[in-house]
Amino acid sequence: MNVSDLKKRKGGLFQNYNRGVLAKMRFLYGNRFEKKRAERKRLFLIMGPVAMCVAAVAFFAGLKAAEIAVLAVGIPLGIIGFSEYSVFDKAKKKQRKLRLGLADLAERLAVLLDAGVNVWSALVDVSSMMKEQDGALGDELRMAVNDYCGANGYYYSPEEALENMAARCGDASVSTFVSLVLQNSRKGSSELASLLRLQAVNQRSERKALAKQMADEASTLMLIPSAMILAAILVLTAAPAVIGFMS
């Protein structure tokens, strides 16, 4: 592999990573995406001055050249890394919230379809029913409905609006729901309603498993403060003995 190929590969990896982060940010922030992207760009730009300030402080503190280099590079990279990790962590939590609300969405939509409401009108009605407690899924559905109703200045077809919602969410369960609606919207409301009820049953089973997983993760996190307290007790207990041995 020559130098030019290596540069292209590195550029491709960085571009793919950057697109992935921007997709997560678009999913997280919706209409505030452009503002958040500008904030991220400013964060990257100020890391140069931050690195120089850290290097200057470390130099006047009398640190060695290697230590100055580690601090000047490590602190800005740590700040950027924490910011990027925060985006991925928040996106993961939002995707979980999406899955938790899919069963209720499918059930509500099936009820309206059984009542003879057109599928696209039913989506509008369901989006207005979904309150704050429905969280992320309600927000995403309202955004999709506004896209094809023209409320956001867009005039997508209903199919395009739902496909955009699935792309924004990047979640397999949401994509399955969207595919189900799109593939069966022309086959009649009764058939689609029965399929949505079946998906609601499956989503409730998945919701139980997801809730159990979240409970297990929470119990694991509760062990961290206990471990820190135990470590502090061990240090306080062992410190006099260590000091006595060294003296």
Rosetta constraint file for C-alpha pairs under 8 A:
AtomPair CA 1 CA 5 HARMONIC 6.13 0.50
AtomPair CA 1 CA 6 HARMONIC 6.68 0.50
AtomPair CA 2 CA 6 HARMONIC 6.35 0.50
AtomPair CA 3 CA 7 HARMONIC 6.24 0.50
AtomPair CA 4 CA 8 HARMONIC 6.23 0.50
AtomPair CA 5 CA 9 HARMONIC 6.14 0.50
AtomPair CA 6 CA 10 HARMONIC 6.19 0.50
AtomPair CA 7 CA 11 HARMONIC 6.01 0.50
AtomPair CA 8 CA 12 HARMONIC 5.99 0.50
AtomPair CA 9 CA 13 HARMONIC 6.19 0.50
AtomPair CA 10 CA 14 HARMONIC 6.21 0.50
AtomPair CA 11 CA 15 HARMONIC 6.03 0.50
AtomPair CA 12 CA 16 HARMONIC 6.05 0.50
AtomPair CA 13 CA 17 HARMONIC 6.16 0.50
AtomPair CA 14 CA 18 HARMONIC 6.01 0.50
AtomPair CA 15 CA 19 HARMONIC 6.06 0.50
AtomPair CA 16 CA 20 HARMONIC 6.13 0.50
AtomPair CA 17 CA 21 HARMONIC 6.28 0.50
AtomPair CA 18 CA 22 HARMONIC 6.16 0.50
AtomPair CA 19 CA 23 HARMONIC 6.04 0.50
AtomPair CA 20 CA 24 HARMONIC 6.32 0.50
AtomPair CA 21 CA 25 HARMONIC 6.21 0.50
AtomPair CA 21 CA 84 HARMONIC 7.56 0.50
AtomPair CA 21 CA 87 HARMONIC 7.48 0.50
AtomPair CA 21 CA 88 HARMONIC 7.57 0.50
AtomPair CA 22 CA 26 HARMONIC 6.07 0.50
AtomPair CA 22 CA 37 HARMONIC 7.46 0.50
AtomPair CA 23 CA 27 HARMONIC 6.20 0.50
AtomPair CA 23 CA 168 HARMONIC 7.03 0.50
AtomPair CA 24 CA 28 HARMONIC 6.10 0.50
AtomPair CA 24 CA 87 HARMONIC 6.90 0.50
AtomPair CA 24 CA 88 HARMONIC 6.79 0.50
AtomPair CA 24 CA 91 HARMONIC 6.11 0.50
AtomPair CA 24 CA 168 HARMONIC 7.90 0.50
AtomPair CA 25 CA 29 HARMONIC 5.87 0.50
AtomPair CA 25 CA 30 HARMONIC 7.83 0.50
AtomPair CA 25 CA 33 HARMONIC 6.35 0.50
AtomPair CA 25 CA 36 HARMONIC 7.55 0.50
AtomPair CA 25 CA 37 HARMONIC 7.66 0.50
AtomPair CA 25 CA 87 HARMONIC 6.69 0.50
AtomPair CA 25 CA 91 HARMONIC 7.77 0.50
AtomPair CA 26 CA 30 HARMONIC 5.31 0.50
AtomPair CA 26 CA 33 HARMONIC 5.25 0.50
AtomPair CA 26 CA 168 HARMONIC 6.85 0.50
AtomPair CA 27 CA 91 HARMONIC 7.28 0.50
AtomPair CA 27 CA 168 HARMONIC 4.99 0.50
AtomPair CA 27 CA 169 HARMONIC 5.76 0.50
AtomPair CA 28 CA 33 HARMONIC 7.88 0.50
AtomPair CA 28 CA 87 HARMONIC 7.99 0.50
AtomPair CA 28 CA 90 HARMONIC 7.42 0.50
AtomPair CA 28 CA 91 HARMONIC 6.00 0.50
AtomPair CA 28 CA 94 HARMONIC 7.44 0.50
AtomPair CA 29 CA 33 HARMONIC 5.09 0.50
AtomPair CA 29 CA 36 HARMONIC 7.56 0.50
AtomPair CA 32 CA 36 HARMONIC 6.33 0.50
AtomPair CA 33 CA 37 HARMONIC 6.02 0.50
AtomPair CA 34 CA 38 HARMONIC 6.21 0.50
AtomPair CA 35 CA 39 HARMONIC 6.33 0.50
AtomPair CA 36 CA 40 HARMONIC 6.20 0.50
AtomPair CA 37 CA 41 HARMONIC 6.23 0.50
AtomPair CA 38 CA 42 HARMONIC 6.24 0.50
AtomPair CA 39 CA 43 HARMONIC 6.21 0.50
AtomPair CA 40 CA 44 HARMONIC 6.47 0.50
AtomPair CA 41 CA 45 HARMONIC 6.34 0.50
AtomPair CA 42 CA 46 HARMONIC 6.24 0.50
AtomPair CA 43 CA 47 HARMONIC 6.51 0.50
AtomPair CA 43 CA 80 HARMONIC 7.66 0.50
AtomPair CA 44 CA 48 HARMONIC 7.87 0.50
AtomPair CA 44 CA 80 HARMONIC 7.40 0.50
AtomPair CA 46 CA 50 HARMONIC 6.24 0.50
AtomPair CA 47 CA 51 HARMONIC 6.02 0.50
AtomPair CA 47 CA 76 HARMONIC 5.62 0.50
AtomPair CA 48 CA 52 HARMONIC 6.44 0.50
AtomPair CA 49 CA 53 HARMONIC 6.15 0.50
AtomPair CA 50 CA 54 HARMONIC 6.16 0.50
AtomPair CA 50 CA 72 HARMONIC 7.95 0.50
AtomPair CA 50 CA 76 HARMONIC 6.79 0.50
AtomPair CA 51 CA 55 HARMONIC 6.13 0.50
AtomPair CA 51 CA 72 HARMONIC 4.63 0.50
AtomPair CA 51 CA 73 HARMONIC 6.45 0.50
AtomPair CA 51 CA 75 HARMONIC 7.43 0.50
AtomPair CA 51 CA 76 HARMONIC 6.23 0.50
AtomPair CA 52 CA 56 HARMONIC 6.12 0.50
AtomPair CA 52 CA 72 HARMONIC 6.81 0.50
AtomPair CA 53 CA 57 HARMONIC 6.20 0.50
AtomPair CA 54 CA 58 HARMONIC 6.07 0.50
AtomPair CA 54 CA 68 HARMONIC 7.89 0.50
AtomPair CA 54 CA 71 HARMONIC 6.82 0.50
AtomPair CA 54 CA 72 HARMONIC 5.43 0.50
AtomPair CA 55 CA 59 HARMONIC 6.01 0.50
AtomPair CA 55 CA 68 HARMONIC 5.56 0.50
AtomPair CA 55 CA 69 HARMONIC 7.14 0.50
AtomPair CA 55 CA 71 HARMONIC 7.06 0.50
AtomPair CA 55 CA 72 HARMONIC 5.19 0.50
AtomPair CA 56 CA 60 HARMONIC 6.27 0.50
AtomPair CA 57 CA 61 HARMONIC 6.11 0.50
AtomPair CA 58 CA 62 HARMONIC 6.55 0.50
AtomPair CA 58 CA 63 HARMONIC 5.71 0.50
AtomPair CA 58 CA 68 HARMONIC 5.68 0.50
AtomPair CA 58 CA 71 HARMONIC 7.82 0.50
AtomPair CA 59 CA 63 HARMONIC 5.73 0.50
AtomPair CA 59 CA 64 HARMONIC 7.60 0.50
AtomPair CA 59 CA 65 HARMONIC 7.94 0.50
AtomPair CA 59 CA 68 HARMONIC 6.66 0.50
AtomPair CA 63 CA 67 HARMONIC 6.15 0.50
AtomPair CA 63 CA 68 HARMONIC 6.31 0.50
AtomPair CA 64 CA 68 HARMONIC 6.18 0.50
AtomPair CA 65 CA 69 HARMONIC 6.19 0.50
AtomPair CA 66 CA 70 HARMONIC 6.23 0.50
AtomPair CA 67 CA 71 HARMONIC 6.21 0.50
AtomPair CA 68 CA 72 HARMONIC 5.95 0.50
AtomPair CA 69 CA 73 HARMONIC 6.08 0.50
AtomPair CA 70 CA 74 HARMONIC 5.52 0.50
AtomPair CA 71 CA 75 HARMONIC 5.70 0.50
AtomPair CA 72 CA 76 HARMONIC 7.03 0.50
AtomPair CA 73 CA 77 HARMONIC 6.25 0.50
AtomPair CA 74 CA 78 HARMONIC 5.88 0.50
AtomPair CA 75 CA 79 HARMONIC 6.26 0.50
AtomPair CA 76 CA 80 HARMONIC 6.24 0.50
AtomPair CA 77 CA 81 HARMONIC 5.85 0.50
AtomPair CA 78 CA 82 HARMONIC 6.04 0.50
AtomPair CA 79 CA 83 HARMONIC 6.29 0.50
AtomPair CA 80 CA 84 HARMONIC 6.17 0.50
AtomPair CA 81 CA 85 HARMONIC 5.99 0.50
AtomPair CA 82 CA 86 HARMONIC 6.08 0.50
AtomPair CA 83 CA 87 HARMONIC 6.63 0.50
AtomPair CA 84 CA 88 HARMONIC 6.63 0.50
AtomPair CA 85 CA 89 HARMONIC 6.02 0.50
AtomPair CA 86 CA 90 HARMONIC 6.02 0.50
AtomPair CA 87 CA 91 HARMONIC 6.12 0.50
AtomPair CA 88 CA 92 HARMONIC 6.13 0.50
AtomPair CA 89 CA 93 HARMONIC 6.35 0.50
AtomPair CA 90 CA 94 HARMONIC 6.15 0.50
AtomPair CA 91 CA 95 HARMONIC 6.16 0.50
AtomPair CA 92 CA 96 HARMONIC 6.42 0.50
AtomPair CA 93 CA 97 HARMONIC 6.44 0.50
AtomPair CA 94 CA 98 HARMONIC 6.28 0.50
AtomPair CA 94 CA 136 HARMONIC 6.35 0.50
AtomPair CA 95 CA 99 HARMONIC 6.47 0.50
AtomPair CA 95 CA 169 HARMONIC 7.02 0.50
AtomPair CA 95 CA 171 HARMONIC 6.59 0.50
AtomPair CA 96 CA 100 HARMONIC 6.37 0.50
AtomPair CA 96 CA 210 HARMONIC 7.83 0.50
AtomPair CA 97 CA 101 HARMONIC 6.58 0.50
AtomPair CA 97 CA 135 HARMONIC 7.04 0.50
AtomPair CA 97 CA 136 HARMONIC 6.21 0.50
AtomPair CA 97 CA 137 HARMONIC 7.19 0.50
AtomPair CA 98 CA 102 HARMONIC 6.46 0.50
AtomPair CA 98 CA 135 HARMONIC 7.75 0.50
AtomPair CA 98 CA 136 HARMONIC 5.75 0.50
AtomPair CA 98 CA 137 HARMONIC 4.84 0.50
AtomPair CA 98 CA 174 HARMONIC 7.62 0.50
AtomPair CA 99 CA 103 HARMONIC 7.86 0.50
AtomPair CA 99 CA 173 HARMONIC 6.63 0.50
AtomPair CA 99 CA 174 HARMONIC 7.37 0.50
AtomPair CA 99 CA 203 HARMONIC 7.50 0.50
AtomPair CA 99 CA 207 HARMONIC 6.96 0.50
AtomPair CA 100 CA 203 HARMONIC 7.89 0.50
AtomPair CA 100 CA 207 HARMONIC 5.56 0.50
AtomPair CA 101 CA 105 HARMONIC 6.39 0.50
AtomPair CA 101 CA 134 HARMONIC 6.29 0.50
AtomPair CA 101 CA 135 HARMONIC 7.97 0.50
AtomPair CA 101 CA 137 HARMONIC 6.29 0.50
AtomPair CA 102 CA 106 HARMONIC 6.15 0.50
AtomPair CA 102 CA 137 HARMONIC 7.43 0.50
AtomPair CA 102 CA 173 HARMONIC 8.00 0.50
AtomPair CA 102 CA 174 HARMONIC 7.54 0.50
AtomPair CA 102 CA 200 HARMONIC 7.19 0.50
AtomPair CA 102 CA 203 HARMONIC 6.61 0.50
AtomPair CA 103 CA 107 HARMONIC 6.23 0.50
AtomPair CA 103 CA 199 HARMONIC 7.18 0.50
AtomPair CA 103 CA 200 HARMONIC 4.22 0.50
AtomPair CA 103 CA 201 HARMONIC 7.05 0.50
AtomPair CA 103 CA 202 HARMONIC 7.90 0.50
AtomPair CA 103 CA 203 HARMONIC 5.14 0.50
AtomPair CA 103 CA 204 HARMONIC 5.82 0.50
AtomPair CA 104 CA 108 HARMONIC 6.08 0.50
AtomPair CA 104 CA 200 HARMONIC 6.96 0.50
AtomPair CA 105 CA 109 HARMONIC 6.14 0.50
AtomPair CA 105 CA 126 HARMONIC 7.38 0.50
AtomPair CA 106 CA 110 HARMONIC 6.14 0.50
AtomPair CA 106 CA 196 HARMONIC 5.30 0.50
AtomPair CA 106 CA 197 HARMONIC 6.52 0.50
AtomPair CA 106 CA 199 HARMONIC 7.04 0.50
AtomPair CA 106 CA 200 HARMONIC 5.59 0.50
AtomPair CA 107 CA 111 HARMONIC 6.34 0.50
AtomPair CA 107 CA 196 HARMONIC 6.68 0.50
AtomPair CA 107 CA 197 HARMONIC 5.80 0.50
AtomPair CA 107 CA 200 HARMONIC 6.02 0.50
AtomPair CA 108 CA 112 HARMONIC 6.54 0.50
AtomPair CA 108 CA 126 HARMONIC 6.72 0.50
AtomPair CA 109 CA 113 HARMONIC 6.24 0.50
AtomPair CA 109 CA 119 HARMONIC 7.92 0.50
AtomPair CA 109 CA 122 HARMONIC 6.22 0.50
AtomPair CA 109 CA 123 HARMONIC 6.82 0.50
AtomPair CA 109 CA 126 HARMONIC 6.57 0.50
AtomPair CA 109 CA 193 HARMONIC 7.42 0.50
AtomPair CA 109 CA 196 HARMONIC 7.65 0.50
AtomPair CA 110 CA 114 HARMONIC 6.16 0.50
AtomPair CA 110 CA 192 HARMONIC 7.47 0.50
AtomPair CA 110 CA 193 HARMONIC 4.31 0.50
AtomPair CA 110 CA 194 HARMONIC 7.15 0.50
AtomPair CA 110 CA 196 HARMONIC 5.98 0.50
AtomPair CA 110 CA 197 HARMONIC 6.46 0.50
AtomPair CA 111 CA 115 HARMONIC 6.44 0.50
AtomPair CA 111 CA 193 HARMONIC 7.33 0.50
AtomPair CA 112 CA 116 HARMONIC 6.69 0.50
AtomPair CA 112 CA 117 HARMONIC 5.66 0.50
AtomPair CA 112 CA 122 HARMONIC 5.98 0.50
AtomPair CA 113 CA 117 HARMONIC 5.08 0.50
AtomPair CA 113 CA 118 HARMONIC 6.62 0.50
AtomPair CA 113 CA 119 HARMONIC 6.50 0.50
AtomPair CA 113 CA 122 HARMONIC 6.87 0.50
AtomPair CA 113 CA 189 HARMONIC 5.38 0.50
AtomPair CA 113 CA 190 HARMONIC 6.87 0.50
AtomPair CA 113 CA 192 HARMONIC 7.87 0.50
AtomPair CA 113 CA 193 HARMONIC 5.98 0.50
AtomPair CA 114 CA 189 HARMONIC 6.79 0.50
AtomPair CA 114 CA 190 HARMONIC 6.18 0.50
AtomPair CA 114 CA 193 HARMONIC 6.53 0.50
AtomPair CA 116 CA 189 HARMONIC 7.18 0.50
AtomPair CA 117 CA 121 HARMONIC 6.55 0.50
AtomPair CA 117 CA 122 HARMONIC 5.86 0.50
AtomPair CA 118 CA 122 HARMONIC 5.90 0.50
AtomPair CA 118 CA 189 HARMONIC 7.38 0.50
AtomPair CA 119 CA 123 HARMONIC 6.28 0.50
AtomPair CA 119 CA 185 HARMONIC 6.70 0.50
AtomPair CA 119 CA 189 HARMONIC 7.12 0.50
AtomPair CA 120 CA 124 HARMONIC 6.49 0.50
AtomPair CA 120 CA 158 HARMONIC 7.04 0.50
AtomPair CA 121 CA 125 HARMONIC 6.29 0.50
AtomPair CA 122 CA 126 HARMONIC 6.05 0.50
AtomPair CA 123 CA 127 HARMONIC 6.03 0.50
AtomPair CA 123 CA 145 HARMONIC 7.26 0.50
AtomPair CA 124 CA 128 HARMONIC 6.44 0.50
AtomPair CA 124 CA 142 HARMONIC 7.83 0.50
AtomPair CA 124 CA 145 HARMONIC 6.08 0.50
AtomPair CA 125 CA 129 HARMONIC 6.35 0.50
AtomPair CA 126 CA 130 HARMONIC 6.28 0.50
AtomPair CA 127 CA 138 HARMONIC 6.31 0.50
AtomPair CA 127 CA 141 HARMONIC 5.93 0.50
AtomPair CA 127 CA 142 HARMONIC 5.32 0.50
AtomPair CA 127 CA 145 HARMONIC 7.40 0.50
AtomPair CA 128 CA 142 HARMONIC 7.49 0.50
AtomPair CA 130 CA 134 HARMONIC 5.85 0.50
AtomPair CA 130 CA 138 HARMONIC 5.47 0.50
AtomPair CA 131 CA 135 HARMONIC 7.42 0.50
AtomPair CA 131 CA 138 HARMONIC 6.96 0.50
AtomPair CA 132 CA 138 HARMONIC 7.54 0.50
AtomPair CA 134 CA 138 HARMONIC 5.51 0.50
AtomPair CA 135 CA 139 HARMONIC 6.57 0.50
AtomPair CA 136 CA 140 HARMONIC 6.26 0.50
AtomPair CA 137 CA 141 HARMONIC 6.11 0.50
AtomPair CA 138 CA 142 HARMONIC 6.08 0.50
AtomPair CA 139 CA 143 HARMONIC 6.19 0.50
AtomPair CA 140 CA 144 HARMONIC 6.28 0.50
AtomPair CA 140 CA 165 HARMONIC 6.57 0.50
AtomPair CA 141 CA 145 HARMONIC 6.15 0.50
AtomPair CA 141 CA 165 HARMONIC 7.41 0.50
AtomPair CA 142 CA 146 HARMONIC 6.01 0.50
AtomPair CA 143 CA 147 HARMONIC 6.16 0.50
AtomPair CA 143 CA 152 HARMONIC 7.94 0.50
AtomPair CA 143 CA 165 HARMONIC 7.95 0.50
AtomPair CA 144 CA 148 HARMONIC 6.71 0.50
AtomPair CA 144 CA 161 HARMONIC 5.08 0.50
AtomPair CA 144 CA 162 HARMONIC 6.00 0.50
AtomPair CA 144 CA 164 HARMONIC 7.48 0.50
AtomPair CA 144 CA 165 HARMONIC 6.04 0.50
AtomPair CA 145 CA 149 HARMONIC 6.02 0.50
AtomPair CA 145 CA 158 HARMONIC 7.62 0.50
AtomPair CA 145 CA 161 HARMONIC 7.14 0.50
AtomPair CA 146 CA 150 HARMONIC 5.71 0.50
AtomPair CA 146 CA 151 HARMONIC 4.73 0.50
AtomPair CA 146 CA 152 HARMONIC 5.71 0.50
AtomPair CA 146 CA 154 HARMONIC 7.83 0.50
AtomPair CA 147 CA 151 HARMONIC 6.43 0.50
AtomPair CA 147 CA 152 HARMONIC 5.78 0.50
AtomPair CA 147 CA 153 HARMONIC 7.28 0.50
AtomPair CA 147 CA 154 HARMONIC 5.13 0.50
AtomPair CA 147 CA 155 HARMONIC 5.91 0.50
AtomPair CA 147 CA 156 HARMONIC 5.92 0.50
AtomPair CA 147 CA 161 HARMONIC 5.97 0.50
AtomPair CA 148 CA 154 HARMONIC 6.71 0.50
AtomPair CA 148 CA 155 HARMONIC 5.03 0.50
AtomPair CA 148 CA 156 HARMONIC 4.73 0.50
AtomPair CA 148 CA 157 HARMONIC 5.52 0.50
AtomPair CA 148 CA 158 HARMONIC 5.38 0.50
AtomPair CA 148 CA 161 HARMONIC 6.03 0.50
AtomPair CA 149 CA 154 HARMONIC 7.78 0.50
AtomPair CA 149 CA 155 HARMONIC 6.48 0.50
AtomPair CA 149 CA 156 HARMONIC 7.97 0.50
AtomPair CA 150 CA 154 HARMONIC 4.98 0.50
AtomPair CA 150 CA 155 HARMONIC 4.93 0.50
AtomPair CA 150 CA 156 HARMONIC 7.79 0.50
AtomPair CA 156 CA 160 HARMONIC 5.80 0.50
AtomPair CA 156 CA 161 HARMONIC 5.80 0.50
AtomPair CA 157 CA 161 HARMONIC 6.22 0.50
AtomPair CA 158 CA 162 HARMONIC 6.29 0.50
AtomPair CA 159 CA 163 HARMONIC 6.20 0.50
AtomPair CA 159 CA 182 HARMONIC 6.58 0.50
AtomPair CA 160 CA 164 HARMONIC 6.04 0.50
AtomPair CA 161 CA 165 HARMONIC 6.28 0.50
AtomPair CA 162 CA 166 HARMONIC 6.31 0.50
AtomPair CA 162 CA 178 HARMONIC 6.29 0.50
AtomPair CA 163 CA 167 HARMONIC 6.22 0.50
AtomPair CA 163 CA 178 HARMONIC 6.95 0.50
AtomPair CA 164 CA 168 HARMONIC 6.08 0.50
AtomPair CA 165 CA 169 HARMONIC 6.18 0.50
AtomPair CA 166 CA 170 HARMONIC 6.07 0.50
AtomPair CA 166 CA 171 HARMONIC 7.14 0.50
AtomPair CA 166 CA 174 HARMONIC 5.98 0.50
AtomPair CA 166 CA 175 HARMONIC 5.12 0.50
AtomPair CA 166 CA 178 HARMONIC 6.72 0.50
AtomPair CA 167 CA 175 HARMONIC 7.84 0.50
AtomPair CA 169 CA 174 HARMONIC 7.17 0.50
AtomPair CA 170 CA 174 HARMONIC 7.76 0.50
AtomPair CA 170 CA 175 HARMONIC 7.52 0.50
AtomPair CA 171 CA 175 HARMONIC 6.21 0.50
AtomPair CA 172 CA 176 HARMONIC 6.10 0.50
AtomPair CA 173 CA 177 HARMONIC 6.33 0.50
AtomPair CA 174 CA 178 HARMONIC 6.21 0.50
AtomPair CA 175 CA 179 HARMONIC 6.04 0.50
AtomPair CA 176 CA 180 HARMONIC 6.09 0.50
AtomPair CA 177 CA 181 HARMONIC 6.36 0.50
AtomPair CA 177 CA 199 HARMONIC 7.91 0.50
AtomPair CA 178 CA 182 HARMONIC 6.12 0.50
AtomPair CA 179 CA 183 HARMONIC 5.88 0.50
AtomPair CA 180 CA 184 HARMONIC 6.09 0.50
AtomPair CA 180 CA 192 HARMONIC 7.92 0.50
AtomPair CA 180 CA 195 HARMONIC 7.89 0.50
AtomPair CA 180 CA 196 HARMONIC 7.90 0.50
AtomPair CA 181 CA 185 HARMONIC 5.56 0.50
AtomPair CA 181 CA 192 HARMONIC 7.18 0.50
AtomPair CA 184 CA 188 HARMONIC 7.23 0.50
AtomPair CA 184 CA 191 HARMONIC 7.62 0.50
AtomPair CA 184 CA 192 HARMONIC 5.82 0.50
AtomPair CA 185 CA 189 HARMONIC 7.15 0.50
AtomPair CA 185 CA 192 HARMONIC 6.83 0.50
AtomPair CA 187 CA 191 HARMONIC 6.90 0.50
AtomPair CA 187 CA 192 HARMONIC 7.41 0.50
AtomPair CA 188 CA 192 HARMONIC 6.53 0.50
AtomPair CA 189 CA 193 HARMONIC 5.91 0.50
AtomPair CA 190 CA 194 HARMONIC 6.42 0.50
AtomPair CA 191 CA 195 HARMONIC 6.40 0.50
AtomPair CA 192 CA 196 HARMONIC 6.09 0.50
AtomPair CA 193 CA 197 HARMONIC 6.25 0.50
AtomPair CA 194 CA 198 HARMONIC 6.33 0.50
AtomPair CA 195 CA 199 HARMONIC 6.26 0.50
AtomPair CA 196 CA 200 HARMONIC 6.08 0.50
AtomPair CA 197 CA 201 HARMONIC 6.38 0.50
AtomPair CA 198 CA 202 HARMONIC 6.45 0.50
AtomPair CA 199 CA 203 HARMONIC 5.99 0.50
AtomPair CA 200 CA 204 HARMONIC 6.13 0.50
AtomPair CA 201 CA 205 HARMONIC 6.52 0.50
AtomPair CA 202 CA 206 HARMONIC 6.31 0.50
AtomPair CA 203 CA 207 HARMONIC 5.88 0.50
AtomPair CA 204 CA 208 HARMONIC 6.27 0.50
AtomPair CA 205 CA 209 HARMONIC 6.49 0.50
AtomPair CA 206 CA 210 HARMONIC 6.05 0.50
AtomPair CA 207 CA 211 HARMONIC 5.98 0.50
AtomPair CA 208 CA 212 HARMONIC 6.22 0.50
AtomPair CA 209 CA 213 HARMONIC 6.22 0.50
AtomPair CA 210 CA 214 HARMONIC 6.17 0.50
AtomPair CA 211 CA 215 HARMONIC 6.15 0.50
AtomPair CA 212 CA 216 HARMONIC 6.21 0.50
AtomPair CA 213 CA 217 HARMONIC 6.25 0.50
AtomPair CA 214 CA 218 HARMONIC 6.14 0.50
AtomPair CA 215 CA 219 HARMONIC 6.25 0.50
AtomPair CA 216 CA 220 HARMONIC 6.24 0.50
AtomPair CA 217 CA 221 HARMONIC 6.24 0.50
AtomPair CA 218 CA 222 HARMONIC 6.30 0.50
AtomPair CA 219 CA 223 HARMONIC 6.83 0.50
AtomPair CA 220 CA 224 HARMONIC 7.37 0.50
AtomPair CA 221 CA 225 HARMONIC 7.92 0.50
AtomPair CA 222 CA 226 HARMONIC 7.13 0.50
AtomPair CA 223 CA 227 HARMONIC 6.08 0.50
AtomPair CA 224 CA 228 HARMONIC 6.23 0.50
AtomPair CA 225 CA 229 HARMONIC 6.15 0.50
AtomPair CA 226 CA 230 HARMONIC 6.12 0.50
AtomPair CA 227 CA 231 HARMONIC 6.10 0.50
AtomPair CA 228 CA 232 HARMONIC 6.20 0.50
AtomPair CA 229 CA 233 HARMONIC 6.21 0.50
AtomPair CA 230 CA 234 HARMONIC 6.18 0.50
AtomPair CA 231 CA 235 HARMONIC 6.18 0.50
AtomPair CA 232 CA 236 HARMONIC 6.19 0.50
AtomPair CA 233 CA 237 HARMONIC 6.02 0.50
AtomPair CA 234 CA 238 HARMONIC 5.91 0.50
AtomPair CA 235 CA 239 HARMONIC 5.67 0.50
AtomPair CA 236 CA 240 HARMONIC 7.52 0.50
AtomPair CA 237 CA 241 HARMONIC 7.75 0.50
AtomPair CA 238 CA 242 HARMONIC 6.17 0.50
AtomPair CA 239 CA 243 HARMONIC 6.06 0.50
AtomPair CA 240 CA 244 HARMONIC 5.99 0.50
AtomPair CA 241 CA 245 HARMONIC 6.08 0.50
AtomPair CA 242 CA 246 HARMONIC 6.15 0.50
AtomPair CA 243 CA 247 HARMONIC 6.14 0.50
